[in-house]
Amino acid sequence: MSTLYDQAMEEMIGAIHEWFDEQGKRSDLDKTVKRTTLQMGIFDDILLDYRPGRTTVDSLDLGLDDDLKSRNAGPFTEEQVRSEIQPQLADVIRKRVNELVDTPLIDYRFTFRGKFPTTEGKLQVTLFEYMNEEKKERLLERIHTYAEQKLENGTYPTKPLESFFLTRHLLDPKLFPKPNIAWILAQYDRIQELNKGRQDALAEHRGNIIRALTDWAENQFLPQYYDIQSSAYRSNEYALKPGAVLVQNEPHGEVENHQQQEAEPIDLLLYAAVMILRFEPSYSKPTGLTFLELAKQLGSSRAARMMTEGSGTYAKEDMYVKNEQVECTANDVFSTITVVIRKEEASAYEQALAFIIRLLKQGFPKSYKIKLKSKVKQYLPIKGLAKSDTHRFFANALEYPNLHPLLEEYAREAIEEFEWYGDTEGEKNCMPGSYATFGLGLADEGYSPLVEFYMGEVDEEHQLVQDKFTVAFAEKHGVTPGSIPALVACLRRSTDSLKLKIQPELENEEKLALMVQQINGLETYEVERVIYPIWGKVEKLAGLARKAEGKRKELLLEILQAAGK
């Protein structure tokens, strides 16, 4: 055993020294921590994973074998690891850390853990813990300075890297053992407010907030009340601990009102749930629902209200309307609007549209879906669209011409790139405002500017329904002075699957001239995108140009020139 023990110790100590030696050679330490004042050091948690002959030391623990029973039990007992191995490894780590405490390599706190196969099974222990009080105080000072200057009194967008660190620091019990929950949530709100005009950056900021809150919920808050079975391959399973009781002072307001000092840790869990449900992809939403359910199990009356009434962000009169003609109910937590049409007439749809527009203007999730109760089942004459309640509501409303101006107002408010109705997915993904825009575009060429606006926001990499509309639009209106601007706008956002049968119309020189006039000034790649659904590859159009004569030849050559050919 002594030989085996010595070999194991030599392997583990060698792996520890190798890790520290490699990190000590890095030339980017100062540059890394100077990116933001909110990073005191690079490493705060390291794991030694002892596996005879292939021991590793890393900052990542993939945990891929945590659910598997080891085929071969480890050579040591748990007691040997705790009483003999841990103290020796701790001495080695302590000496190496002492050499580096004032360098950017080590964060204000540093934990070195070990994972060992033992005769009793897999064992994970803390080998060494370190706290640099001087770095900690400096970091706290920087956090408060940043919050005051960049968030509370700031007016400019912030950097995602800053929110990556700040969101985690604010939930760190070593930094904030008695956190001011209302203040923390106010900082998260302010980050989003300052970055609301930068879509990609805002998504990154929100992702940082959600990941920090999820980590806090699963590793700090929920373990106080639940026994948690975690797995790398499936969702966590939660079992309420016997006698677990949520101690809180329920404030009179709702979770979104963070100015109140009565805010409790449970509010962080509810905030996380709302963020996940509103902004994360559909595959993440079960986590948000789980957080709500767990909070409800703990006795949170606010969680129960949120599941039936919404987050409380909006005034109750804006979330519920009922009269003889229509009943509308909204829930921002689930991004759902329920519409009950009591009388099938224009006034009922007018009131429902006004209800939706008012909510959108106040920031209601644009990726919502409608649950419709109506005797009418009308759909747009466009193949390939989802036969959803949301589709049906707008198709029904479009049957009333006097509502068309209101439908345009709705569409312009709803249209937003990278957002989709909550009841569409895959090939039928639909940007908010699609059904109203498509219906109006088919009804009247006068709504072509709306179609152009819509197409300018389409993300053609994640949406195909614009192709379906383009076919219907061309069949309805053809190539005319009124339709050609919208038609070209549609083609610029088309996919390779679109085939548009308007080539016969473009045999007419006047109509072809309209096309040439419309594509002048476009980028060459955009011109190629316009050409492909009509003529196919540019080479095919070039062949047609060679055979053409007179004015038609000139026009085709002009198109080829615009395409850079």
C-alpha positions as CSV (number, residue, x, y, z in Angstrom):
1,M,0.0,0.0,0.0
2,S,2.8,2.4,0.8
3,T,4.2,2.1,-2.7
4,L,0.7,2.8,-4.2
5,Y,0.2,5.6,-1.8
6,D,3.6,7.2,-2.6
7,Q,2.9,6.9,-6.3
8,A,-0.5,8.5,-5.9
9,M,0.9,11.4,-3.9
10,E,3.7,11.9,-6.4
11,E,1.2,12.0,-9.3
12,M,-1.1,14.5,-7.5
13,I,1.6,16.8,-6.3
14,G,3.2,16.7,-9.7
15,A,-0.1,17.7,-11.3
16,I,-0.5,20.6,-8.9
17,H,3.0,21.9,-9.5
18,E,2.5,21.6,-13.3
19,W,-0.7,23.7,-13.1
20,F,0.9,26.5,-11.1
21,D,4.1,26.4,-13.3
22,E,2.0,26.7,-16.5
23,Q,0.0,29.6,-15.1
24,G,3.1,31.4,-13.8
25,K,4.4,31.5,-17.4
26,R,1.4,33.4,-18.7
27,S,2.2,36.9,-20.1
28,D,-1.4,38.1,-20.2
29,L,-2.2,38.3,-16.5
30,D,-2.1,42.1,-16.1
31,K,-3.8,42.7,-19.5
32,T,-6.7,40.3,-18.5
33,V,-7.6,41.9,-15.2
34,K,-7.2,45.5,-16.6
35,R,-10.2,44.9,-18.9
36,T,-12.5,45.9,-16.1
37,T,-12.1,47.2,-12.5
38,L,-14.5,44.4,-11.4
39,Q,-12.0,41.6,-11.8
40,M,-9.4,41.2,-9.1
41,G,-7.9,37.9,-10.3
42,I,-8.3,35.2,-12.9
43,F,-8.8,32.1,-10.8
44,D,-11.0,31.5,-7.8
45,D,-11.8,27.8,-8.0
46,I,-9.6,24.9,-9.1
47,L,-10.2,21.2,-9.1
48,L,-7.8,18.3,-8.8
49,D,-9.4,15.2,-10.3
50,Y,-7.4,12.2,-9.2
51,R,-7.6,9.3,-11.5
52,P,-4.6,7.0,-11.3
53,G,-2.4,7.6,-14.3
54,R,-4.5,10.5,-15.7
55,T,-4.9,13.0,-12.9
56,T,-5.9,16.5,-14.0
57,V,-5.9,20.0,-12.5
58,D,-8.3,22.5,-14.1
59,S,-10.6,25.4,-13.4
60,L,-13.5,23.4,-15.1
61,D,-15.3,20.4,-13.7
62,L,-17.3,18.8,-16.4
63,G,-18.7,16.2,-14.0
64,L,-19.2,13.8,-16.9
65,D,-18.6,10.7,-14.7
66,D,-20.4,11.9,-11.6
67,D,-23.5,9.8,-12.4
68,L,-21.5,6.7,-13.2
69,K,-20.5,4.1,-10.7
70,S,-16.7,3.6,-10.9
71,R,-15.8,0.2,-12.2
72,N,-12.8,0.1,-10.0
73,A,-13.0,1.5,-6.5
74,G,-10.3,3.9,-5.5
75,P,-7.3,2.6,-3.5
76,F,-8.0,4.8,-0.5
77,T,-10.7,5.1,2.1
78,E,-12.6,8.4,2.7
79,E,-10.8,8.6,6.0
80,Q,-7.4,8.3,4.4
81,V,-8.2,11.1,2.0
82,R,-9.4,13.4,4.7
83,S,-6.8,12.7,7.4
84,E,-3.7,11.9,5.3
85,I,-3.9,13.1,1.7
86,Q,-5.8,16.4,2.2
87,P,-3.3,17.9,4.7
88,Q,-0.3,17.1,2.5
89,L,-1.8,18.5,-0.6
90,A,-3.0,21.5,1.3
91,D,0.6,22.3,2.3
92,V,1.8,22.1,-1.3
93,I,-1.0,24.3,-2.5
94,R,-0.5,26.8,0.3
95,K,3.1,27.3,-0.6
96,R,2.4,27.9,-4.2
97,V,-0.5,30.3,-3.5
98,N,1.7,32.3,-1.1
99,E,4.0,33.0,-4.0
100,L,1.2,34.4,-6.1
101,V,-1.3,36.1,-3.7
102,D,-0.5,39.6,-4.9
103,T,-0.5,38.7,-8.6
104,P,-3.6,38.9,-10.9
105,L,-3.5,35.1,-11.1
106,I,-5.3,34.7,-7.8
107,D,-8.7,36.3,-7.1
108,Y,-9.7,37.8,-3.8
109,R,-10.7,34.3,-2.7
110,F,-9.3,31.0,-3.9
111,T,-10.6,27.5,-3.4
112,F,-8.7,24.3,-4.4
113,R,-10.9,21.2,-4.4
114,G,-10.1,17.6,-4.9
115,K,-12.2,14.7,-6.3
116,F,-11.1,11.2,-5.4
117,P,-12.4,7.6,-6.1
118,T,-12.4,5.8,-2.8
119,T,-13.4,2.4,-1.5
120,E,-16.8,4.0,-0.5
121,G,-17.3,5.8,-3.8
122,K,-16.6,9.2,-5.3
123,L,-15.5,11.8,-2.8
124,Q,-15.1,15.6,-3.2
125,V,-13.3,17.6,-0.6
126,T,-12.0,21.1,-0.2
127,L,-8.2,20.9,-0.1
128,F,-7.4,24.6,0.5
129,E,-9.3,27.9,0.9
130,Y,-7.8,31.3,0.9
131,M,-9.2,34.8,1.4
132,N,-7.3,38.0,0.6
133,E,-8.9,40.6,2.7
134,E,-7.1,43.5,1.1
135,K,-8.3,42.5,-2.4
136,K,-11.8,41.9,-1.0
137,E,-12.1,45.4,0.4
138,R,-10.7,46.9,-2.8
139,L,-13.2,44.9,-4.9
140,L,-16.2,46.0,-2.7
141,E,-15.1,49.6,-3.1
142,R,-14.9,49.2,-6.9
143,I,-18.3,47.5,-7.0
144,H,-20.0,50.4,-5.1
145,T,-18.2,53.0,-7.2
146,Y,-19.2,51.2,-10.4
147,A,-22.8,50.9,-9.4
148,E,-23.0,54.6,-8.4
149,Q,-21.1,56.1,-11.4
150,K,-22.0,53.7,-14.3
151,L,-25.4,52.5,-13.3
152,E,-27.3,54.7,-10.8
153,N,-26.0,58.0,-12.3
154,G,-24.8,56.7,-15.6
155,T,-26.4,57.5,-19.0
156,Y,-24.4,55.4,-21.4
157,P,-24.6,51.7,-22.3
158,T,-22.3,49.4,-20.3
159,K,-20.0,46.5,-21.2
160,P,-21.2,42.9,-21.1
161,L,-17.9,42.0,-19.5
162,E,-18.7,44.3,-16.6
163,S,-22.1,42.8,-16.1
164,F,-20.6,39.3,-16.2
165,F,-18.6,40.1,-13.1
166,L,-21.0,42.5,-11.3
167,T,-24.0,40.1,-11.5
168,R,-22.0,37.4,-9.8
169,H,-20.4,39.7,-7.2
170,L,-23.7,41.0,-6.0
171,L,-24.8,37.4,-5.2
172,D,-21.5,36.4,-3.6
173,P,-22.1,35.7,0.1
174,K,-18.4,36.3,0.8
175,L,-18.8,39.9,-0.5
176,F,-22.4,40.5,0.6
177,P,-23.3,38.2,3.6
178,K,-26.4,40.3,4.2
179,P,-27.4,41.4,0.7
180,N,-29.9,44.3,0.1
181,I,-32.1,42.4,-2.3
182,A,-34.0,45.5,-3.5
183,W,-30.7,47.2,-4.4
184,I,-29.4,44.2,-6.2
185,L,-32.5,43.9,-8.4
186,A,-32.4,47.7,-9.0
187,Q,-28.9,47.2,-10.5
188,Y,-30.1,44.4,-12.7
189,D,-32.9,46.6,-13.9
190,R,-30.6,49.5,-14.6
191,I,-28.2,47.4,-16.6
192,Q,-31.1,46.5,-18.9
193,E,-32.4,50.0,-19.1
194,L,-29.0,51.5,-20.1
195,N,-28.5,48.9,-22.8
196,K,-32.1,48.7,-24.2
197,G,-31.1,50.3,-27.5
198,R,-28.4,47.7,-28.3
199,Q,-30.1,44.4,-29.1
200,D,-27.1,42.1,-29.2
201,A,-25.5,43.6,-26.1
202,L,-28.8,43.6,-24.2
203,A,-29.2,39.9,-24.8
204,E,-25.7,39.3,-23.5
205,H,-26.3,41.4,-20.4
206,R,-29.6,39.5,-19.8
207,G,-27.7,36.2,-20.2
208,N,-25.2,37.3,-17.6
209,I,-28.0,38.2,-15.2
210,I,-29.9,35.0,-15.8
211,R,-26.8,32.8,-15.4
212,A,-25.8,34.5,-12.1
213,L,-29.2,34.2,-10.7
214,T,-29.6,30.6,-11.8
215,D,-26.3,29.7,-10.2
216,W,-27.3,31.4,-7.0
217,A,-30.7,29.7,-6.9
218,E,-29.3,26.2,-7.5
219,N,-26.3,26.4,-5.3
220,Q,-27.2,28.9,-2.5
221,F,-30.9,29.5,-2.1
222,L,-32.8,26.3,-3.1
223,P,-30.4,23.9,-1.2
224,Q,-31.6,25.5,2.0
225,Y,-35.1,24.1,1.4
226,Y,-34.7,21.2,-1.1
227,D,-32.7,18.1,-1.5
228,I,-31.4,18.4,-5.0
229,Q,-30.5,15.6,-7.4
230,S,-28.4,17.1,-10.2
231,S,-27.2,15.5,-13.4
232,A,-25.3,16.6,-16.5
233,Y,-27.9,14.9,-18.7
234,R,-31.3,15.9,-17.3
235,S,-33.0,18.7,-15.3
236,N,-32.5,18.9,-11.5
237,E,-34.9,17.1,-9.3
238,Y,-36.1,18.8,-6.1
239,A,-37.5,17.2,-3.0
240,L,-38.8,19.6,-0.2
241,K,-36.9,19.0,3.0
242,P,-39.1,17.9,6.0
243,G,-40.1,21.0,7.9
244,A,-38.7,23.4,5.4
245,V,-40.5,26.8,5.8
246,L,-39.9,30.0,3.9
247,V,-39.4,32.8,6.3
248,Q,-40.3,36.1,4.7
249,N,-42.2,39.3,5.0
250,E,-44.5,39.5,2.0
251,P,-44.5,43.1,0.8
252,H,-47.7,44.6,-0.5
253,G,-46.3,45.4,-3.9
254,E,-45.2,42.9,-6.6
255,V,-41.8,41.4,-7.4
256,E,-41.0,44.0,-10.0
257,N,-41.2,46.9,-7.5
258,H,-37.6,46.8,-6.3
259,Q,-37.6,50.1,-4.5
260,Q,-39.2,48.6,-1.4
261,Q,-36.8,47.6,1.3
262,E,-38.9,44.6,2.2
263,A,-37.6,42.6,-0.8
264,E,-36.6,39.1,0.2
265,P,-34.3,36.4,-1.3
266,I,-37.4,34.7,-2.7
267,D,-37.7,37.8,-4.9
268,L,-34.4,36.9,-6.6
269,L,-35.8,33.5,-7.5
270,L,-39.0,35.0,-8.9
271,Y,-37.0,37.6,-10.8
272,A,-34.9,34.8,-12.3
273,A,-38.0,32.9,-13.3
274,V,-39.5,35.9,-15.1
275,M,-36.2,36.6,-16.9
276,I,-35.9,33.1,-18.1
277,L,-39.5,32.9,-19.2
278,R,-39.4,36.2,-21.0
279,F,-36.0,36.2,-22.6
280,E,-34.5,32.7,-22.8
281,P,-35.0,30.2,-25.6
282,S,-37.9,27.8,-25.3
283,Y,-35.7,24.9,-24.2
284,S,-34.7,26.9,-21.1
285,K,-38.2,27.9,-20.1
286,P,-38.9,24.8,-18.0
287,T,-36.2,26.1,-15.6
288,G,-38.2,29.3,-15.2
289,L,-41.4,27.4,-14.6
290,T,-39.6,25.1,-12.1
291,F,-38.4,28.2,-10.1
292,L,-42.0,29.5,-9.9
293,E,-43.4,26.1,-8.8
294,L,-40.7,25.8,-6.1
295,A,-41.4,29.3,-4.8
296,K,-45.1,28.4,-4.7
297,Q,-44.3,25.2,-2.8
298,L,-42.4,27.2,-0.3
299,G,-45.6,29.2,0.4
300,S,-44.8,32.4,-1.6
301,S,-48.2,34.0,-2.3
302,R,-46.5,36.2,-4.9
303,A,-45.4,33.2,-6.9
304,A,-48.9,31.9,-6.9
305,R,-50.2,35.4,-8.1
306,M,-47.6,35.6,-10.8
307,M,-48.7,32.3,-12.3
308,T,-52.3,33.5,-12.6
309,E,-52.0,37.3,-12.9
310,G,-48.5,38.0,-14.2
311,S,-45.4,39.7,-12.7
312,G,-47.2,42.8,-11.5
313,T,-45.2,45.0,-13.8
314,Y,-48.3,46.5,-15.4
315,A,-51.4,48.1,-14.0
316,K,-54.2,45.7,-13.5
317,E,-56.5,47.7,-15.8
318,D,-54.0,47.3,-18.5
319,M,-53.9,43.5,-18.0
320,Y,-57.6,42.8,-18.0
321,V,-60.6,44.2,-19.9
322,K,-64.1,42.8,-20.0
323,N,-67.4,44.1,-21.5
324,E,-70.3,42.8,-23.5
325,Q,-68.2,42.5,-26.7
326,V,-64.8,41.2,-25.6
327,E,-62.7,39.9,-22.7
328,C,-58.9,40.3,-22.8
329,T,-56.5,39.0,-20.2
330,A,-52.6,39.2,-20.3
331,N,-49.9,37.4,-18.4
332,D,-46.4,38.7,-19.1
333,V,-44.8,35.8,-17.1
334,F,-46.0,33.4,-19.7
335,S,-46.1,36.0,-22.5
336,T,-49.8,35.1,-23.2
337,I,-52.8,37.2,-24.2
338,T,-56.2,35.6,-24.0
339,V,-58.9,37.1,-26.1
340,V,-62.5,36.1,-25.9
341,I,-64.7,37.5,-28.6
342,R,-68.2,37.7,-27.2
343,K,-69.7,39.5,-30.2
344,E,-68.2,38.9,-33.7
345,E,-68.1,42.5,-34.8
346,A,-65.5,45.2,-35.6
347,S,-65.7,46.9,-32.2
348,A,-64.7,43.7,-30.4
349,Y,-61.5,43.3,-32.4
350,E,-60.8,47.0,-32.2
351,Q,-60.8,46.9,-28.4
352,A,-58.7,43.8,-28.4
353,L,-56.2,45.4,-30.8
354,A,-56.1,48.5,-28.6
355,F,-55.5,46.3,-25.6
356,I,-52.5,44.6,-27.3
357,I,-51.0,47.9,-28.6
358,R,-51.2,49.5,-25.2
359,L,-49.3,46.6,-23.6
360,L,-46.6,46.5,-26.3
361,K,-46.0,50.2,-25.9
362,Q,-45.4,49.5,-22.2
363,G,-42.8,46.8,-22.9
364,F,-45.0,43.6,-22.9
365,P,-43.0,40.7,-24.4
366,K,-43.2,40.9,-28.1
367,S,-42.7,37.2,-28.4
368,Y,-46.2,36.7,-27.0
369,K,-48.9,34.4,-28.2
370,I,-52.7,34.8,-28.4
371,K,-55.2,32.3,-27.0
372,L,-58.4,33.0,-28.9
373,K,-61.9,32.1,-28.2
374,S,-64.0,33.0,-31.3
375,K,-66.6,31.3,-33.5
376,V,-64.8,32.5,-36.6
377,K,-61.9,30.5,-38.1
378,Q,-60.4,32.8,-40.7
379,Y,-56.8,32.4,-42.0
380,L,-54.8,34.3,-44.5
381,P,-54.6,33.0,-48.1
382,I,-50.9,32.2,-47.7
383,K,-49.7,28.6,-47.7
384,G,-47.2,27.5,-45.1
385,L,-48.2,29.7,-42.1
386,A,-48.9,28.2,-38.7
387,K,-52.7,27.6,-38.1
388,S,-52.4,29.2,-34.7
389,D,-54.8,31.2,-32.6
390,T,-52.5,34.3,-33.1
391,H,-52.8,33.9,-36.8
392,R,-56.6,33.4,-36.6
393,F,-57.1,36.5,-34.5
394,F,-55.4,38.8,-37.0
395,A,-57.0,37.1,-40.0
396,N,-60.4,37.7,-38.3
397,A,-59.6,41.3,-37.6
398,L,-58.4,41.9,-41.2
399,E,-62.0,41.1,-42.4
400,Y,-63.0,44.6,-41.2
401,P,-61.5,47.3,-43.5
402,N,-62.2,50.0,-41.0
403,L,-59.7,48.3,-38.7
404,H,-56.8,48.3,-41.2
405,P,-55.3,51.6,-40.0
406,L,-55.3,50.2,-36.4
407,L,-53.7,46.9,-37.6
408,E,-50.9,49.0,-39.3
409,E,-50.4,50.8,-36.0
410,Y,-50.2,47.4,-34.2
411,A,-47.8,46.0,-36.8
412,R,-45.4,48.9,-36.6
413,E,-45.4,48.6,-32.8
414,A,-44.9,44.8,-32.8
415,I,-42.3,44.3,-35.5
416,E,-38.9,43.6,-34.0
417,E,-35.9,41.7,-35.3
418,F,-35.0,38.5,-33.5
419,E,-38.4,38.2,-31.9
420,W,-41.0,35.6,-32.9
421,Y,-44.6,34.8,-31.9
422,G,-44.6,32.3,-29.0
423,D,-46.8,29.8,-30.9
424,T,-44.5,29.4,-33.9
425,E,-41.3,27.5,-34.4
426,G,-39.0,26.1,-37.0
427,E,-40.0,26.8,-40.6
428,K,-43.1,28.6,-39.4
429,N,-41.3,31.0,-37.1
430,C,-43.1,34.3,-37.4
431,M,-41.8,37.8,-36.4
432,P,-44.4,39.8,-34.4
433,G,-46.5,41.9,-36.8
434,S,-46.3,39.3,-39.6
435,Y,-49.9,38.4,-39.9
436,A,-51.1,42.0,-39.8
437,T,-48.5,43.1,-42.3
438,F,-49.1,40.1,-44.7
439,G,-52.9,40.7,-44.6
440,L,-52.6,44.4,-45.2
441,G,-50.0,43.9,-47.9
442,L,-52.3,41.6,-49.8
443,A,-55.4,43.8,-49.2
444,D,-54.0,47.0,-50.6
445,E,-50.9,48.2,-52.4
446,G,-51.1,51.3,-50.3
447,Y,-49.6,49.3,-47.4
448,S,-46.5,48.5,-49.4
449,P,-44.4,50.9,-47.2
450,L,-45.4,48.7,-44.2
451,V,-44.3,45.6,-46.1
452,E,-41.0,47.3,-46.9
453,F,-40.5,48.3,-43.2
454,Y,-41.3,44.7,-42.1
455,M,-38.9,43.2,-44.6
456,G,-36.2,45.5,-43.3
457,E,-36.4,43.8,-39.9
458,V,-36.7,40.2,-41.0
459,D,-33.9,37.8,-39.9
460,E,-33.9,35.5,-43.0
461,E,-31.6,33.1,-41.3
462,H,-34.3,32.1,-38.7
463,Q,-37.5,32.8,-40.6
464,L,-38.9,31.5,-43.9
465,V,-42.5,32.7,-43.9
466,Q,-41.6,35.9,-45.8
467,D,-41.1,33.6,-48.9
468,K,-44.6,32.4,-48.5
469,F,-45.9,35.9,-48.4
470,T,-43.8,37.0,-51.3
471,V,-45.4,34.4,-53.5
472,A,-48.9,35.4,-52.5
473,F,-48.0,39.1,-52.9
474,A,-46.7,38.7,-56.4
475,E,-49.7,36.6,-57.4
476,K,-52.1,39.3,-56.0
477,H,-50.5,42.5,-57.2
478,G,-48.0,41.4,-60.0
479,V,-45.3,43.9,-61.0
480,T,-46.6,47.4,-60.9
481,P,-45.3,50.9,-60.0
482,G,-47.1,50.5,-56.7
483,S,-45.9,46.9,-55.9
484,I,-42.4,46.8,-57.1
485,P,-40.7,48.6,-54.1
486,A,-42.3,46.1,-51.7
487,L,-41.6,43.2,-54.0
488,V,-37.9,44.0,-54.2
489,A,-37.8,44.5,-50.4
490,C,-39.3,41.0,-50.1
491,L,-36.8,39.5,-52.5
492,R,-33.9,41.1,-50.6
493,R,-35.0,39.0,-47.5
494,S,-35.8,35.8,-49.4
495,T,-34.2,32.4,-48.9
496,D,-32.7,30.1,-51.6
497,S,-36.0,28.1,-51.5
498,L,-38.1,30.8,-53.0
499,K,-39.0,30.5,-56.7
500,L,-41.1,33.5,-58.0
501,K,-42.9,33.1,-61.2
502,I,-42.9,36.7,-62.5
503,Q,-40.4,36.2,-65.3
504,P,-43.2,36.4,-67.9
505,E,-44.3,39.8,-66.6
506,L,-40.7,41.0,-66.8
507,E,-40.7,40.3,-70.6
508,N,-42.5,43.7,-70.6
509,E,-39.8,46.4,-70.9
510,E,-41.7,48.9,-68.8
511,K,-42.0,46.5,-65.9
512,L,-38.4,45.4,-66.3
513,A,-37.4,49.1,-66.2
514,L,-39.2,49.4,-62.9
515,M,-37.1,46.5,-61.6
516,V,-33.9,48.1,-62.8
517,Q,-34.8,51.4,-61.2
518,Q,-35.6,49.7,-57.9
519,I,-32.3,47.7,-57.6
520,N,-30.0,50.6,-58.5
521,G,-28.0,51.6,-55.5
522,L,-28.3,48.1,-53.8
523,E,-25.2,46.2,-52.7
524,T,-24.1,43.6,-55.2
525,Y,-25.0,40.7,-52.9
526,E,-28.5,42.2,-52.5
527,V,-28.9,42.4,-56.3
528,E,-27.9,38.7,-56.6
529,R,-30.5,37.9,-53.9
530,V,-33.2,39.7,-56.0
531,I,-32.1,37.9,-59.2
532,Y,-32.1,34.3,-57.9
533,P,-35.8,33.7,-57.1
534,I,-36.7,35.1,-60.5
535,W,-34.0,33.9,-63.0
536,G,-31.9,31.6,-61.0
537,K,-28.1,31.9,-60.9
538,V,-26.6,35.1,-62.4
539,E,-25.1,33.0,-65.3
540,K,-28.6,32.1,-66.5
541,L,-29.6,35.8,-66.6
542,A,-26.4,36.5,-68.5
543,G,-27.4,34.0,-71.1
544,L,-30.7,35.7,-71.5
545,A,-29.0,39.0,-71.9
546,R,-26.8,37.7,-74.7
547,K,-29.9,36.6,-76.6
548,A,-31.9,39.8,-76.0
549,E,-32.0,42.8,-78.3
550,G,-32.5,46.5,-78.1
551,K,-33.9,48.1,-74.9
552,R,-34.5,44.8,-73.2
553,K,-30.8,43.8,-73.7
554,E,-29.7,47.2,-72.1
555,L,-31.9,46.6,-69.1
556,L,-30.7,43.1,-68.5
557,L,-27.1,44.2,-68.8
558,E,-27.8,47.0,-66.3
559,I,-29.0,44.4,-63.8
560,L,-25.9,42.3,-64.4
561,Q,-23.7,45.3,-63.9
562,A,-25.5,46.1,-60.6
563,A,-24.8,42.5,-59.6
564,G,-21.1,43.1,-60.3
565,K,-21.0,40.9,-63.4
